[in-house]
């Protein structure tokens, strides 16, 4: 069974609830103040972050307006006169490069002959070449080894008229071949000397030089048959000379 609350009891309850309600309201007020402070700080940060961008945009607008005013006040450009074309100077013709005069002069100087030494002694002057013998009119009908023989006829005292019998004689002997050789007897060369070494009397090149062989043959005919005609006559009668 419950005991009825009296006035004194209610008064005591009221006295106990007063301080508790005040503490609750104090905490709410403190939380509200803290929230307000946080919201204000966040708004300040956003404003500070947007301020440089706003300043930059304002500066750009001011610069654009100033450039527009300056452009309107600047005078229009006047066309400049076209430059007169100048004639290009013609280049002189290219001259081929040549060697310096000093180089040419040095190359043109004859080289001095080497000084003689004790080993070699004084150098001997080169033997002068014999003058070229003009072809006689009587020999123009011949060529090769026959032309050489025709030119040598006067050297051995023969007239040019002795050339036809000489041509017949050595045509039968060797065919005017300087390397003709008789395998049976050993006769050699144009005049068919037996043995061929006899022709060394007129030169050591008797095996290959037709002129050396012809000289020996003409000398042989002169000493044995007097003339090429006499040698040809003996050959016709004896088949040798």
C-alpha atoms as a printed R data frame, in Angstrom:
    type eleno elety resid chain resno       x       y        z
1   ATOM     1    CA   UNK     A     1   0.000   0.000    0.000
2   ATOM     2    CA   UNK     A     2   1.433   3.319   -1.147
3   ATOM     3    CA   UNK     A     3   1.938   6.186    1.126
4   ATOM     4    CA   UNK     A     4   0.332   9.440   -0.164
5   ATOM     5    CA   UNK     A     5   2.807  12.198   -1.089
6   ATOM     6    CA   UNK     A     6   2.470  15.120    1.062
7   ATOM     7    CA   UNK     A     7   3.478  18.727    0.295
8   ATOM     8    CA   UNK     A     8   6.668  18.372    2.119
9   ATOM     9    CA   UNK     A     9   7.599  15.376    0.128
10  ATOM    10    CA   UNK     A    10   6.999  17.158   -3.207
11  ATOM    11    CA   UNK     A    11   9.016  20.051   -2.030
12  ATOM    12    CA   UNK     A    12  11.959  17.843   -1.328
13  ATOM    13    CA   UNK     A    13  11.751  16.260   -4.757
14  ATOM    14    CA   UNK     A    14  11.661  19.647   -6.392
15  ATOM    15    CA   UNK     A    15  14.693  20.760   -4.520
16  ATOM    16    CA   UNK     A    16  16.655  17.718   -5.757
17  ATOM    17    CA   UNK     A    17  15.690  18.134   -9.501
18  ATOM    18    CA   UNK     A    18  16.817  21.779   -9.804
19  ATOM    19    CA   UNK     A    19  20.625  21.283   -9.880
20  ATOM    20    CA   UNK     A    20  20.358  18.278  -12.199
21  ATOM    21    CA   UNK     A    21  18.439  20.217  -14.871
22  ATOM    22    CA   UNK     A    22  20.936  23.060  -14.715
23  ATOM    23    CA   UNK     A    23  23.834  20.690  -15.427
24  ATOM    24    CA   UNK     A    24  22.013  19.241  -18.444
25  ATOM    25    CA   UNK     A    25  21.352  22.676  -19.919
26  ATOM    26    CA   UNK     A    26  24.976  23.679  -19.361
27  ATOM    27    CA   UNK     A    27  26.266  20.745  -21.385
28  ATOM    28    CA   UNK     A    28  23.894  21.535  -24.279
29  ATOM    29    CA   UNK     A    29  24.984  25.148  -24.310
30  ATOM    30    CA   UNK     A    30  28.673  24.120  -24.367
31  ATOM    31    CA   UNK     A    31  28.064  21.702  -27.232
32  ATOM    32    CA   UNK     A    32  26.252  24.407  -29.198
33  ATOM    33    CA   UNK     A    33  29.069  26.869  -28.684
34  ATOM    34    CA   UNK     A    34  31.635  24.290  -29.827
35  ATOM    35    CA   UNK     A    35  29.634  23.507  -32.974
36  ATOM    36    CA   UNK     A    36  29.308  27.189  -33.765
37  ATOM    37    CA   UNK     A    37  33.051  27.665  -33.344
38  ATOM    38    CA   UNK     A    38  33.823  24.757  -35.673
39  ATOM    39    CA   UNK     A    39  31.423  26.023  -38.331
40  ATOM    40    CA   UNK     A    40  32.924  29.495  -38.141
41  ATOM    41    CA   UNK     A    41  36.467  28.170  -38.487
42  ATOM    42    CA   UNK     A    42  35.487  26.085  -41.546
43  ATOM    43    CA   UNK     A    43  33.800  29.087  -43.176
44  ATOM    44    CA   UNK     A    44  36.958  31.152  -42.562
45  ATOM    45    CA   UNK     A    45  39.164  28.546  -44.202
46  ATOM    46    CA   UNK     A    46  36.940  28.396  -47.290
47  ATOM    47    CA   UNK     A    47  36.977  32.169  -47.564
48  ATOM    48    CA   UNK     A    48  40.776  32.294  -47.226
49  ATOM    49    CA   UNK     A    49  41.204  29.604  -49.932
50  ATOM    50    CA   UNK     A    50  38.930  31.412  -52.407
51  ATOM    51    CA   UNK     A    51  40.461  34.836  -51.799
52  ATOM    52    CA   UNK     A    52  43.673  34.334  -54.009
53  ATOM    53    CA   UNK     A    53  41.551  33.037  -56.878
54  ATOM    54    CA   UNK     A    54  39.266  36.056  -56.642
55  ATOM    55    CA   UNK     A    55  42.265  38.401  -56.538
56  ATOM    56    CA   UNK     A    56  43.827  36.639  -59.592
57  ATOM    57    CA   UNK     A    57  40.613  36.950  -61.601
58  ATOM    58    CA   UNK     A    58  40.306  40.635  -60.721
59  ATOM    59    CA   UNK     A    59  43.918  41.251  -61.817
60  ATOM    60    CA   UNK     A    60  43.332  39.527  -65.162
61  ATOM    61    CA   UNK     A    61  40.185  41.568  -65.816
62  ATOM    62    CA   UNK     A    62  42.027  44.804  -65.067
63  ATOM    63    CA   UNK     A    63  44.932  43.852  -67.394
64  ATOM    64    CA   UNK     A    64  42.538  42.971  -70.235
65  ATOM    65    CA   UNK     A    65  40.702  46.269  -69.912
66  ATOM    66    CA   UNK     A    66  44.013  48.220  -69.897
67  ATOM    67    CA   UNK     A    67  45.261  46.364  -73.049
68  ATOM    68    CA   UNK     A    68  41.954  47.157  -74.833
69  ATOM    69    CA   UNK     A    69  42.248  50.881  -73.993
70  ATOM    70    CA   UNK     A    70  45.902  50.972  -75.164
71  ATOM    71    CA   UNK     A    71  45.064  49.216  -78.446
72  ATOM    72    CA   UNK     A    72  42.254  51.695  -79.220
73  ATOM    73    CA   UNK     A    73  44.558  54.676  -78.583
74  ATOM    74    CA   UNK     A    74  47.482  53.337  -80.738
75  ATOM    75    CA   UNK     A    75  47.661  54.836  -84.317
76  ATOM    76    CA   UNK     A    76  47.064  52.623  -87.364
77  ATOM    77    CA   UNK     A    77  50.317  51.322  -88.964
78  ATOM    78    CA   UNK     A    78  51.310  53.019  -92.225
79  ATOM    79    CA   UNK     A    79  52.437  50.775  -95.128
80  ATOM    80    CA   UNK     A    80  56.183  50.928  -95.674
81  ATOM    81    CA   UNK     A    81  57.649  51.450  -99.090
82  ATOM    82    CA   UNK     A    82  58.865  48.305 -100.841
83  ATOM    83    CA   UNK     A    83  62.663  48.049 -100.917
84  ATOM    84    CA   UNK     A    84  64.231  48.569 -104.300
85  ATOM    85    CA   UNK     A    85  65.868  45.309 -105.472
86  ATOM    86    CA   UNK     A    86  69.606  45.612 -105.836
87  ATOM    87    CA   UNK     A    87  71.483  43.915 -108.639
88  ATOM    88    CA   UNK     A    88  73.475  40.888 -107.554
89  ATOM    89    CA   UNK     A    89  77.125  41.373 -108.515
90  ATOM    90    CA   UNK     A    90  78.265  38.754 -111.000
91  ATOM    91    CA   UNK     A    91  81.027  36.521 -109.772
92  ATOM    92    CA   UNK     A    92  84.208  36.241 -111.840
93  ATOM    93    CA   UNK     A    93  84.736  32.934 -113.687
94  ATOM    94    CA   UNK     A    94  86.294  30.268 -111.540
95  ATOM    95    CA   UNK     A    95  89.943  29.813 -112.314
96  ATOM    96    CA   UNK     A    96  91.298  26.263 -111.899
97  ATOM    97    CA   UNK     A    97  93.789  25.959 -109.137
98  ATOM    98    CA   UNK     A    98  97.318  25.475 -110.262
99  ATOM    99    CA   UNK     A    99 100.432  24.616 -108.413
100 ATOM   100    CA   UNK     A   100 102.370  27.573 -106.966
101 ATOM   101    CA   UNK     A   101 105.014  29.087 -109.182
102 ATOM   102    CA   UNK     A   102 107.708  28.071 -106.721
103 ATOM   103    CA   UNK     A   103 106.607  24.424 -106.933
104 ATOM   104    CA   UNK     A   104 106.580  24.490 -110.745
105 ATOM   105    CA   UNK     A   105 109.995  26.129 -110.858
106 ATOM   106    CA   UNK     A   106 111.402  23.537 -108.467
107 ATOM   107    CA   UNK     A   107 110.015  20.659 -110.537
108 ATOM   108    CA   UNK     A   108 111.353  22.172 -113.762
109 ATOM   109    CA   UNK     A   109 114.928  22.299 -112.470
110 ATOM   110    CA   UNK     A   110 117.015  19.379 -113.713
111 ATOM   111    CA   UNK     A   111 118.153  16.995 -111.032
112 ATOM   112    CA   UNK     A   112 121.910  17.011 -110.512
113 ATOM   113    CA   UNK     A   113 123.795  13.915 -111.530
114 ATOM   114    CA   UNK     A   114 125.074  11.826 -108.626
115 ATOM   115    CA   UNK     A   115 128.652  12.481 -107.726
116 ATOM   116    CA   UNK     A   116 131.091   9.722 -108.707
117 ATOM   117    CA   UNK     A   117 132.233   7.560 -105.856
118 ATOM   118    CA   UNK     A   118 135.439   5.648 -105.377
119 ATOM   119    CA   UNK     A   119 133.570   2.381 -105.944
120 ATOM   120    CA   UNK     A   120 131.985   3.214 -109.290
121 ATOM   121    CA   UNK     A   121 134.497   5.724 -110.602
122 ATOM   122    CA   UNK     A   122 133.700   8.473 -113.098
123 ATOM   123    CA   UNK     A   123 130.429   7.764 -114.966
124 ATOM   124    CA   UNK     A   124 130.912   7.169 -118.661
125 ATOM   125    CA   UNK     A   125 128.916   9.308 -121.073
126 ATOM   126    CA   UNK     A   126 126.172   7.475 -122.936
127 ATOM   127    CA   UNK     A   127 127.121   6.397 -126.435
128 ATOM   128    CA   UNK     A   128 125.385   8.518 -129.080
129 ATOM   129    CA   UNK     A   129 122.756   6.708 -131.102
130 ATOM   130    CA   UNK     A   130 123.572   6.287 -134.789
131 ATOM   131    CA   UNK     A   131 121.473   8.511 -137.043
132 ATOM   132    CA   UNK     A   132 118.529   6.853 -138.708
133 ATOM   133    CA   UNK     A   133 119.333   5.761 -142.248
134 ATOM   134    CA   UNK     A   134 116.840   6.950 -144.785
135 ATOM   135    CA   UNK     A   135 115.308   4.229 -146.940
136 ATOM   136    CA   UNK     A   136 116.877   4.324 -150.393
137 ATOM   137    CA   UNK     A   137 114.538   4.478 -153.353
138 ATOM   138    CA   UNK     A   138 115.767   1.084 -154.580
139 ATOM   139    CA   UNK     A   139 114.810  -0.538 -151.251
140 ATOM   140    CA   UNK     A   140 111.233   0.806 -150.921
141 ATOM   141    CA   UNK     A   141 109.878  -2.340 -152.518
142 ATOM   142    CA   UNK     A   142 111.084  -4.432 -149.552
143 ATOM   143    CA   UNK     A   143 110.065  -4.687 -145.907
144 ATOM   144    CA   UNK     A   144 111.078  -6.469 -142.735
145 ATOM   145    CA   UNK     A   145 114.339  -8.432 -142.828
146 ATOM   146    CA   UNK     A   146 114.647  -7.958 -146.595
147 ATOM   147    CA   UNK     A   147 114.571  -4.159 -146.136
148 ATOM   148    CA   UNK     A   148 117.362  -4.471 -143.549
149 ATOM   149    CA   UNK     A   149 119.482  -6.475 -145.999
150 ATOM   150    CA   UNK     A   150 118.869  -3.984 -148.823
151 ATOM   151    CA   UNK     A   151 120.079  -1.091 -146.673
152 ATOM   152    CA   UNK     A   152 123.245  -3.037 -145.746
153 ATOM   153    CA   UNK     A   153 124.276  -3.849 -149.335
154 ATOM   154    CA   UNK     A   154 126.411  -0.699 -149.815
155 ATOM   155    CA   UNK     A   155 128.216  -1.369 -146.515
156 ATOM   156    CA   UNK     A   156 129.750  -4.512 -148.067
157 ATOM   157    CA   UNK     A   157 130.352  -2.945 -151.507
158 ATOM   158    CA   UNK     A   158 127.277  -4.393 -153.249
159 ATOM   159    CA   UNK     A   159 125.009  -2.485 -155.637
160 ATOM   160    CA   UNK     A   160 121.266  -2.404 -155.023
161 ATOM   161    CA   UNK     A   161 120.908  -4.516 -158.161
162 ATOM   162    CA   UNK     A   162 122.238  -7.476 -156.131
163 ATOM   163    CA   UNK     A   163 119.082  -7.522 -154.026
164 ATOM   164    CA   UNK     A   164 116.893  -9.721 -156.313
165 ATOM   165    CA   UNK     A   165 119.367 -12.691 -156.412
166 ATOM   166    CA   UNK     A   166 119.940 -12.336 -152.633
167 ATOM   167    CA   UNK     A   167 116.172 -12.531 -152.031
168 ATOM   168    CA   UNK     A   168 115.973 -15.758 -154.062
169 ATOM   169    CA   UNK     A   169 119.005 -17.296 -152.308
170 ATOM   170    CA   UNK     A   170 117.885 -16.779 -148.715
171 ATOM   171    CA   UNK     A   171 114.238 -17.517 -149.523
172 ATOM   172    CA   UNK     A   172 115.344 -21.057 -150.445
173 ATOM   173    CA   UNK     A   173 117.689 -21.320 -147.439
174 ATOM   174    CA   UNK     A   174 115.511 -20.065 -144.550
175 ATOM   175    CA   UNK     A   175 112.530 -18.101 -145.846
176 ATOM   176    CA   UNK     A   176 114.191 -15.029 -144.204
177 ATOM   177    CA   UNK     A   177 113.370 -16.474 -140.752
178 ATOM   178    CA   UNK     A   178 115.944 -15.455 -138.130
179 ATOM   179    CA   UNK     A   179 115.152 -18.570 -136.047
180 ATOM   180    CA   UNK     A   180 115.202 -21.092 -138.881
181 ATOM   181    CA   UNK     A   181 117.233 -24.183 -137.952
182 ATOM   182    CA   UNK     A   182 118.177 -27.273 -139.980
183 ATOM   183    CA   UNK     A   183 117.743 -30.209 -137.604
184 ATOM   184    CA   UNK     A   184 119.878 -32.465 -139.794
185 ATOM   185    CA   UNK     A   185 122.960 -30.264 -140.324
186 ATOM   186    CA   UNK     A   186 122.591 -27.711 -137.516
187 ATOM   187    CA   UNK     A   187 122.647 -24.714 -139.894
188 ATOM   188    CA   UNK     A   188 120.965 -21.698 -138.291
189 ATOM   189    CA   UNK     A   189 119.454 -18.311 -139.101
190 ATOM   190    CA   UNK     A   190 118.681 -16.404 -142.289
191 ATOM   191    CA   UNK     A   191 121.965 -17.290 -144.104
192 ATOM   192    CA   UNK     A   192 121.954 -20.817 -142.578
193 ATOM   193    CA   UNK     A   193 125.426 -20.507 -141.057
194 ATOM   194    CA   UNK     A   194 127.015 -23.867 -140.188
195 ATOM   195    CA   UNK     A   195 127.489 -23.839 -137.293
196 ATOM   196    CA   UNK     A   196 125.380 -20.879 -136.231
197 ATOM   197    CA   UNK     A   197 127.958 -19.721 -133.688
198 ATOM   198    CA   UNK     A   198 130.051 -18.388 -136.592
199 ATOM   199    CA   UNK     A   199 127.723 -15.373 -136.699
200 ATOM   200    CA   UNK     A   200 128.982 -14.263 -133.246
201 ATOM   201    CA   UNK     A   201 131.706 -12.456 -135.252
202 ATOM   202    CA   UNK     A   202 129.154  -9.645 -135.763
203 ATOM   203    CA   UNK     A   203 127.390  -9.768 -132.401
204 ATOM   204    CA   UNK     A   204 126.584 -11.887 -129.398
205 ATOM   205    CA   UNK     A   205 122.868 -11.617 -130.225
206 ATOM   206    CA   UNK     A   206 123.264 -13.730 -133.365
207 ATOM   207    CA   UNK     A   207 120.519 -16.171 -132.308
208 ATOM   208    CA   UNK     A   208 117.780 -13.532 -132.313
209 ATOM   209    CA   UNK     A   209 118.962 -10.409 -134.183
210 ATOM   210    CA   UNK     A   210 118.269 -10.542 -137.953
211 ATOM   211    CA   UNK     A   211 120.693  -7.644 -138.656
212 ATOM   212    CA   UNK     A   212 123.589  -9.543 -137.036
213 ATOM   213    CA   UNK     A   213 122.826 -12.632 -139.151
214 ATOM   214    CA   UNK     A   214 122.507 -10.590 -142.393
215 ATOM   215    CA   UNK     A   215 125.855  -8.889 -141.786
216 ATOM   216    CA   UNK     A   216 127.569 -12.208 -141.368
217 ATOM   217    CA   UNK     A   217 125.843 -13.626 -144.469
218 ATOM   218    CA   UNK     A   218 126.827 -10.680 -146.706
219 ATOM   219    CA   UNK     A   219 130.422 -10.873 -145.466
220 ATOM   220    CA   UNK     A   220 130.462 -14.646 -146.187
221 ATOM   221    CA   UNK     A   221 129.124 -14.138 -149.743
222 ATOM   222    CA   UNK     A   222 131.640 -11.359 -150.456
223 ATOM   223    CA   UNK     A   223 134.642 -13.435 -149.365
224 ATOM   224    CA   UNK     A   224 133.530 -16.690 -151.116
225 ATOM   225    CA   UNK     A   225 131.375 -15.734 -154.178
226 ATOM   226    CA   UNK     A   226 132.162 -12.030 -154.709
227 ATOM   227    CA   UNK     A   227 128.454 -11.092 -155.149
228 ATOM   228    CA   UNK     A   228 124.997 -12.373 -154.190
229 ATOM   229    CA   UNK     A   229 124.444 -13.150 -157.891
230 ATOM   230    CA   UNK     A   230 127.515 -15.468 -157.852
231 ATOM   231    CA   UNK     A   231 126.247 -17.210 -154.687
232 ATOM   232    CA   UNK     A   232 122.798 -17.696 -156.256
233 ATOM   233    CA   UNK     A   233 124.333 -19.203 -159.389
234 ATOM   234    CA   UNK     A   234 126.342 -21.685 -157.312
235 ATOM   235    CA   UNK     A   235 123.234 -22.621 -155.363
236 ATOM   236    CA   UNK     A   236 121.315 -23.348 -158.575
237 ATOM   237    CA   UNK     A   237 124.023 -25.723 -159.720
238 ATOM   238    CA   UNK     A   238 124.762 -27.440 -156.395
239 ATOM   239    CA   UNK     A   239 121.730 -26.801 -154.163
240 ATOM   240    CA   UNK     A   240 123.995 -25.281 -151.560
241 ATOM   241    CA   UNK     A   241 126.358 -22.311 -151.344
